[in-house]
Amino acid sequence: MEIRDYLFQNRMTCSALARRLGVSPNHLRMIKNKHFKPSRKLAVEIEIATGGQVTLSELMGEEHAIR
């Protein structure tokens, strides 16, 4: 699932998720809008924060899915 869909389905703002992750809302928006990819560490943190609904492979591509 994409971050955009996760936020919509969970009625959460980008700012609220950014706070949980310890990043700026603008940084998360740039990732959400696919202007750039997150670091591997942040991608794992997003996966954990979303309960696995947004996965590392969805954020970074299949080549990064191996842990």
Buried (B, 14 or more C-beta within 10 A) or exposed (E): EEBBEBBEEEEBEBEBBBEBBEBEBEBBBBBBEEEEBBEEEBBBBBBEBBEEBBBBEBBBEEEEEEE
